């Protein structure tokens, strides 16, 4: 079966955060609580290719799919307001790819659960240093991270792979500088 997984991280006004947080945050928190054991296994696994099915299950790319109409409404309303991260992959999940590529120590510095988050402007500012540090890669580190990204996302385009590594920090900085919140969501539209 073929599908296309998406990860979108978009700055949004604080009122949008206030509207969706009561719906999205409990789902994200419940998934994080349910996934603690799997997260610990992933953190301590060997450095080779992970059990991809287990990592996909842990990341819960379908977590917010019951709310795709809300997500598409937000994305459509705010996509022209400035830069945002959008990465997609046929037969793969970009946030899962980034998790594997960065490894647990770096990836878990990002807030939320495997790319799912709803952050207030204060949380955006507070988490910016950790996000910057997680993606601050030397040329050799970047080369290794890119290779791991392509290893797990077999059909990711160069553009989408680059977006994962290059677009997140500028989007975060923009949200922090403009006093906006951030919504990050994986989605698998039908």
C-alpha atoms as one frame of an Amber mdcrd trajectory, in Angstrom:
protein
   0.000   0.000   0.000   1.348   3.399  -0.919   0.925   6.483   1.225   2.593
   9.838   1.716   3.532  10.986   5.193   3.784  14.703   5.981   5.302  16.738
   8.764   4.315  20.391   8.999   5.600  22.894  11.561   3.871  26.246  11.263
   3.936  29.477  13.262   0.414  30.524  14.228  -1.193  33.307  16.248  -1.725
  32.689  19.937  -5.511  32.429  19.495  -5.033  29.425  17.186  -2.852  27.767
  19.825  -5.561  28.446  22.416  -8.220  26.910  20.135  -6.406  23.662  19.316
  -4.397  23.019  22.493  -7.391  21.617  24.439  -7.943  19.045  21.684  -4.415
  18.220  20.468  -2.360  18.444  23.665  -4.233  15.685  25.570  -3.814  13.352
  22.565  -0.092  14.117  22.350   0.390  13.746  26.113  -1.512  10.436  26.173
   0.634   9.072  23.342   3.791  10.171  25.141   2.644   8.441  28.339   1.735
   5.264  26.457   5.032   5.277  24.596   7.459   5.674  27.507   8.631   2.046
  27.444   9.115   2.057  23.672  10.917   5.384  23.912  13.396   3.916  26.397
  14.033   0.939  24.097  14.657   3.325  21.191  16.985   5.507  23.274  19.160
   2.546  24.219  19.096   0.520  21.017  22.165  -0.224  18.955  23.258   2.529
  16.573  22.239   0.580  13.450  18.911   0.698  11.659  16.083   0.505  14.205
  13.061  -1.747  14.041  11.257   0.586  11.639   7.790  -0.770  12.394   8.327
  -0.263  16.119   9.669   3.247  15.551   6.670   4.110  13.356   4.282   2.787
  15.989   6.079   4.734  18.689   5.960   7.969  16.683   2.210   7.663  16.053
   2.120   9.433  12.688  -1.656   8.950  12.553  -2.218  10.537  15.984  -3.982
  13.672  14.723  -5.567  12.225  11.577  -9.055  12.469  13.091  -8.476  16.223
  13.059  -7.122  16.641   9.531  -9.887  19.099   8.685  -8.701  21.352  11.519
  -5.048  20.967  10.518  -5.755  21.660   6.832  -7.762  24.730   7.845  -4.874
  26.048   9.930  -2.308  25.291   7.258  -4.388  26.880   4.513  -5.073  29.994
   6.563  -1.495  30.594   7.711   0.755  29.237   4.948   1.087  32.654   3.268
   2.048  34.359   6.536   5.694  33.376   6.248   8.085  30.460   6.231   7.074
  27.115   7.671   8.421  23.590   7.490   6.689  21.119   5.232   8.312  17.820
   4.418   6.736  14.763   2.893   7.840  11.329   1.874   6.244   8.542  -0.097
   6.020   5.415   2.084   7.653   7.173   5.036   7.217   9.648   7.859   9.538
  12.673   7.846   9.518  13.235  11.631  10.431   9.567  12.156  13.231   9.957
   9.628  14.576  12.978  11.465  14.364  11.111  14.779  16.436   8.248  13.409
  18.858  10.549  11.635  19.562  12.781  14.629  19.441   9.890  17.121  17.562
  10.020  20.380  19.819  12.401  22.298  19.445  15.228  19.779  15.905  14.507
  18.616  14.436  14.309  22.108  15.598  17.882  22.715  12.671  18.858  20.470
   9.422  19.373  22.378   6.311  17.281  21.992   6.085  13.732  20.723   7.844
  12.839  17.464   6.894  16.044  15.693   3.486  16.515  17.306   3.294  19.638
  19.480   1.295  22.754  20.242   3.425  25.523  21.752   2.573  28.931  23.153
   4.819  31.866  22.251   6.512  31.513  25.654   7.193  27.827  25.010   8.558
  28.635  21.565  11.056  31.086  23.059  11.973  28.709  25.879  12.629  25.752
  23.554  14.476  27.656  20.810  17.985  27.100  22.290  17.444  23.321  22.505
  16.097  23.168  18.939  19.065  25.164  17.667  21.493  22.907  19.548  19.837
  19.725  18.255  20.316  20.837  14.647  23.726  22.488  15.051  25.758  19.992
  13.049  29.354  20.080  11.864  29.802  19.199   8.171  30.839  15.644   9.107
  27.886  15.243  11.471  25.507  16.556   8.830  26.824  14.083   6.295  26.222
  11.221   8.734  22.756  12.529   9.628  21.830  12.862   5.946  22.939   9.282
   5.266  20.814   7.975   8.143  17.885  10.047   6.902  18.087   8.475   3.453
  18.571   5.022   5.023  15.196   5.141   6.771  13.248   7.315   4.292  13.862
   5.339   1.131  11.784   7.603  -1.099  12.399  11.067   0.360  13.335  13.770
  -2.138  16.473  15.850  -1.688  14.281  18.916  -1.173  12.230  17.290   1.583
  15.331  15.879   3.280  16.951  19.325   3.229  13.785  20.885   4.669  14.032
  18.604   7.691  17.566  19.729   8.446  17.453  23.348   7.279  13.951  24.742
   7.827  13.091  23.914  11.433  15.404  26.410  13.151  14.447  29.410  10.945
  10.749  28.619  11.452  11.287  28.427  15.207  13.253  31.683  15.214  10.544
  33.436  13.220   7.848  32.290  15.614   9.928  33.433  18.596  10.716  36.808
  16.999   7.100  37.511  16.065   5.496  36.287  19.288   3.666  33.406  17.649
   3.003  29.876  18.771   3.927  26.753  16.820   1.937  23.743  15.780   3.792
  20.649  14.641   1.876  17.711  13.231   2.497  14.556  11.311  -0.288  13.632
   8.952  -1.133  10.872   6.532  -3.957  12.204   4.372  -6.121   9.616   2.676
